[in-house]
Amino acid sequence: MKKNLNILDFLAQIPWWVSVTISASFYVLLKFVIPYIETQSTVVNEVHSSLGPLLAPIVALALLSPISFSLLKSSRKKKLGELKDEIQSIQDLSWQEFKELVAKAYSRNGYIIMENSAFTSDPTVDLVMRKSSKLYLVQCRYWLNRKLGLREVKNLFSLMHEKQASGVFILTTGIFTYEARHYAAARPINLLDGIELVALLGKVAGNPDSEILN
């Protein structure tokens, strides 16, 4: 069943310039047309001449109020579209390109990417980083997954203890389940979903040349 919309709901859903046109039309009608419409009733004529100009700005402003909602909706829709395109551009990368882009992004944030180390021989570890004498394990093999759950997070956390690392990073263009985020919240586990991944790679996107440090 469709929800019944009032005039303000309708104005909030149409383009902002349409709302401006409607508002201006009502202002002109109340201010310059209705006061000069004469009827056979003196009372009606007085109402037209007195209330018309008084109501003109009030009605016009009321009709303009949904514009802010319309502009906000358009802006949000545009940002969501841009975000979707950016995530898609990441998903279009090959595994090696994505891995190198992640390494470059973290190296710009002060991490040293260790390409040749005992950790990189582990097939479950995609990148190993060092910062301030602390080691961090990165897992970005799930970058195409739509949703990652508790199992993947627990597995990497167990590996962190096994390798005696200080923390772990798990990256995906999708999302993490509530259970996964709840588990990671109290532990040195960094979960980056699609939105956070776009922010991380934003400065180096489109230039996947590797800057992996030995």
N, C-alpha and C positions, 0 to 999 in steps of 0.2 A: 504494500500500500504506500502510495506516495504521500509525503508530508506536505500539508498545505502551507504555502509561503505567504507571508504578509508583504506589504510594499517595501519595507526596509530589507527583508530577507532577499527579495527580488533584486533590489538595487545593489546589494552586496555581491551578487553573483554576476552582474553584468559589467562590461568594461567601464572604467572610471569616467571616460569622456561621455558616455551615455548618461551617467548620473548627473554630470555637470550640465549637459544639454537640458535634461528634464528639470533640474533645479532652476536654471535660468528661465526656462519657459514659464514655470509657475510664478516666478518672481515678476516677470513682465505682465503676466495675466492678472495677478492680484494687484500690482502696483499701478499699471497704466491702462488696463482694459476694463476690469470689473467696476472700478469706481465711476466710470463714465457710461455704464450701461443703465439706461433709464427704464423703469417699469411703471405700471399704473399705481403702484403702492409707494407712498412717500416714505413709509417706514423702511421698506426694502431698499429704496434708493439711498437712504441715510446709512443703512448698514453697509451697503456696498462702498460708499464713499469713505466711511470711517474705518471699517474693519479691513478692507482690502489692503490699503497701504501698511496697516499695522501688522497684518499677518504675512505680508510678502517676505520680509527677511527671515521671519521665524520658520515658515514653511521651507524656504530655500535652504536654510542651514540644516534643517532636519533631513531634507532630501540629500544633502551633501555628506552627512555623517557616515553613511556606509562606504564612502570612497576609501577611507583609511583601511577598512576591512578588505575591500577589493584589491587595493594596492598591496597589502600584506599578503593576500592569497596569491597574487600574481608573482610577487617576489619570491615567496616560498616555493611556488611551482617551478620557477626558473632555477632556483638553487638546487632543488631536488633533481631537475633534469640535468644540470651541469654535474652534480655529484654522480649520477648514474652513468654519464658519459665517461667521467674520470675513472670510475671503478671498472667500466668495460674496457677502457684502454689498458688498465693494469692486467685484466684477465686475458687480454689479447697477447700479452708478452709470453715468450717461451719461458720454461722453467729457469734456464740459465740466465736469461735477461732479467727476470724478476729477482733472482737471488743476487745478482750483481748490483741491481738498483737498490735493493735493501741494504746491502753492504756499504754502498756509497752514501746512502742517507745516514746511516749510523756513524760512519767515519766522519761525516761533517758535524755530527753531534758530539765528537770527542772520543768515540770508541776506536780502538785499534782492532782491525779485523785480522784474525790469525788464520792464515790460509794453511800453513804447514805446522800442524800440531798433532799431538796424539789424539785429541778430541775429534778432529775432522775425519778420522778413520771410522768413527762410529756412524753407521748408515742412518741412524735416527736423528743425528745432529746435522743441521744444514749450514749453520755459521757458528763460529766461536769468536767472542769479542772480549777484549780486555780494556778495563778503565780503572785507573787508580789502584792497580795491583789486584783487582777483582776480575774474576772470569764469569762470563755470561754465555748461556747457550741459546741459540735461536733456531726456531723451527718454523719454516715458512712453506713447507711442502703442501699445506692445506689451503693454499691461496685461492683455489678455485671452489672450495667447499662453501655451500650456502650456510651451513650451520655446524659449529663445533661444540661438542658436549664435554661432560666431565671426564670421560675416559681418556681423551687425548691430553687434557690438562694434567690429570694425575700421572699419566705415563711419563710426561716430560719432567714433572716435578720429582718423580722417583729417580729419573736419570740425573737430575741436578745433584741429588744427594750422592748418587753413585760416583759421579765425576767430581764431587766436592766443589761445585761451582757456587757462585753467590746469588745467582738469579737466572730466570729464564724468560724468553720472549716467544710468544706464539702469535703469528700473523695470519690473517685471512681477509679476503674481500667480502666475506659473508658476515655472520653474526655469531656470538657465543650464547649458549643457553644460560638461563638464570643460575642453574646449579653450578655451571663452570665458573661464572663470575663470582658467585658467592664463595666458592672454594678458593679462588685466587685472591680474593680481597684481603685475607689475613696472612698471605704468604708472598714471598718474593717472586711472584708470577705476574708478568706483564702481558695482558691480552689486548691485541690491537685488531679491531674489527674493520669493516670496509671504510667507514668514515674516518677513523683514526689513521688508517693506512694511507688514505688519500692525503691527509695532513702531513704525514711523515715523508711521503715521497713527492709531495708537491713541488719542492724546490729543485728536485733532480729529474722529475718526469720529463720524458721526451729526450733524455740524454743518458742512455743506459750504459755508457762507457764505464768499465770497471775501475775502481780505485782501491781494490783490495790490497791491503798491506801485508807483507810477509812478516 
